[in-house]
Amino acid sequence: MKRKLNIRHLLLLCIPICLVIGFSISIFYRNAEPSNPSENQKVEDQPNLSLEHFLEIAMEPVGQTMYVWGGGWNEEDTGDGVEAVTIGVSDQWASFFEEQDASYDYQNTLYQIHDGLDCSGYVGWAIYNLMQTESGQEGYVMKSGEMAKAFADFGWGFLYAQKCYIRL
């Protein structure tokens, strides 16, 4: 028997991932050495890397974006699609969302990559919208199993990770 994906269950999976990533980024930047902005970049142009701002960004697609398997990825399925490296919610996502009703089944929209987001696409888009100030830069969409290491390699959350340990 096939089970249909309940969007609420999807959000229950994606939101904690975003919270952990956002919290790690917030802790890292709060504890990092203050840096002087370059002469070309004004302080007000630097991104707001607070957890509160990250959560505001992460909530933007809610209510105007559907879960679409493969959404946020490129056609080669190797990384960022154009929408995942765009500041703000895609007009295409909102338009597709408005066309749907209660009978929406994500299994009928597999790989309609421009119509919505999947979990990795959502996290990549949210991180991009936190970390970048303009569209079209290198993004953060990748396999979910690679995200933690990639973000750690960027130096995000390192200070927080040093303060934590896991008991087995």
C-alpha positions in Angstrom: 0.0 0.0 0.0 1.5 3.4 -1.0 1.3 6.2 1.5 0.6 9.7 0.4 2.9 12.4 1.8 1.1 14.7 4.2 2.4 18.3 3.8 2.3 18.7 7.5 4.6 15.8 8.0 7.0 17.3 5.4 7.1 20.5 7.3 7.8 18.6 10.5 10.8 17.1 8.7 12.2 20.3 7.0 11.7 22.9 9.7 13.8 21.2 12.4 16.6 20.8 9.8 16.4 24.6 9.1 16.3 25.4 12.8 19.5 23.4 13.5 21.3 24.9 10.6 20.1 28.4 11.4 21.0 28.0 15.1 24.5 26.8 14.2 25.1 29.7 11.8 23.8 32.2 14.4 26.0 30.8 17.1 29.0 30.7 14.8 28.6 34.3 13.8 27.8 35.5 17.3 31.0 34.0 18.6 33.2 34.8 15.6 35.8 37.5 15.7 34.3 40.8 14.6 35.5 41.7 11.2 35.7 45.1 9.6 33.7 45.5 6.4 35.7 46.3 3.3 35.5 49.9 2.1 33.2 48.7 -0.7 30.7 47.1 1.6 28.8 49.2 4.1 27.7 47.7 7.4 24.0 48.0 6.5 24.7 45.9 3.3 25.9 42.9 5.3 23.4 40.1 5.8 21.5 39.8 9.1 22.6 36.3 10.2 20.4 36.1 13.3 18.3 33.0 14.0 15.2 35.2 14.0 16.0 36.5 10.5 16.7 32.9 9.3 13.3 31.8 10.6 11.6 34.7 8.9 13.2 33.7 5.6 12.4 30.0 6.1 8.7 30.9 6.5 8.4 33.0 3.3 7.5 30.1 1.0 4.9 28.7 3.5 1.4 29.3 2.0 2.7 30.0 -1.4 4.9 27.1 -2.4 4.1 23.4 -3.0 6.2 20.4 -2.2 7.6 19.2 -5.5 10.0 16.3 -5.6 13.1 17.7 -7.2 12.1 21.3 -6.7 15.0 23.7 -6.2 17.4 21.4 -8.1 18.8 21.9 -11.6 17.8 19.7 -14.5 21.0 17.6 -14.2 19.9 16.9 -10.5 23.4 17.9 -9.4 22.8 21.1 -7.4 21.1 24.5 -7.5 18.2 25.3 -9.8 17.8 28.9 -10.9 15.0 29.4 -8.3 17.2 28.2 -5.4 19.7 30.9 -6.1 17.2 33.7 -6.4 16.4 36.1 -3.6 12.8 35.8 -2.5 9.9 33.5 -3.4 9.7 32.5 -7.0 6.6 33.9 -8.9 6.4 30.5 -10.6 6.1 28.8 -7.1 3.3 31.1 -6.1 1.5 30.8 -9.4 1.6 27.0 -9.3 0.5 27.0 -5.6 -2.6 29.1 -6.6 -3.5 26.5 -9.2 -3.7 23.7 -6.7 -6.5 22.5 -4.5 -7.0 19.9 -1.7 -6.5 17.0 -4.2 -2.8 18.0 -4.8 -0.6 14.9 -4.9 3.1 15.5 -5.1 3.5 12.1 -6.9 1.9 13.7 -9.9 4.4 16.5 -10.1 7.7 14.6 -9.8 10.6 16.7 -11.2 8.6 19.7 -12.2 11.6 21.5 -10.7 10.4 25.0 -11.4 7.0 24.6 -9.7 8.0 24.2 -6.0 10.6 22.9 -3.6 11.6 19.6 -2.1 13.3 19.3 1.3 16.9 19.9 0.1 15.8 22.6 -2.3 13.9 24.3 0.5 16.9 24.2 2.9 19.3 25.3 0.2 17.0 28.2 -0.8 16.5 29.3 2.8 20.3 29.3 3.4 20.9 31.1 0.2 18.4 33.8 1.1 20.1 34.2 4.5 23.7 34.2 3.3 23.5 36.0 -0.1 22.4 39.5 -1.0 21.9 39.1 -4.7 20.6 36.4 -7.0 22.7 34.1 -9.2 25.6 33.4 -6.8 26.8 29.9 -5.9 24.1 28.1 -3.9 23.6 25.5 -1.2 21.3 22.8 -2.7 22.8 19.4 -2.2 21.9 15.9 -1.0 20.6 16.1 2.6 23.3 13.6 3.8 26.0 16.0 2.5 24.7 19.2 4.1 26.0 18.9 7.6 29.6 18.2 6.4 29.4 20.9 3.7 28.2 23.5 6.2 30.8 22.5 8.7 33.4 22.8 6.0 32.3 26.4 5.5 33.0 26.9 9.2 29.4 27.2 10.2 28.4 26.0 13.6 32.0 24.9 14.4 32.1 26.8 17.7 28.7 25.4 18.7 29.8 21.9 17.9 32.9 22.2 20.0 30.7 23.0 23.1 28.4 19.9 22.5 29.0 16.2 22.9 26.9 13.1 22.4 26.6 10.4 25.0 26.3 6.9 23.6 
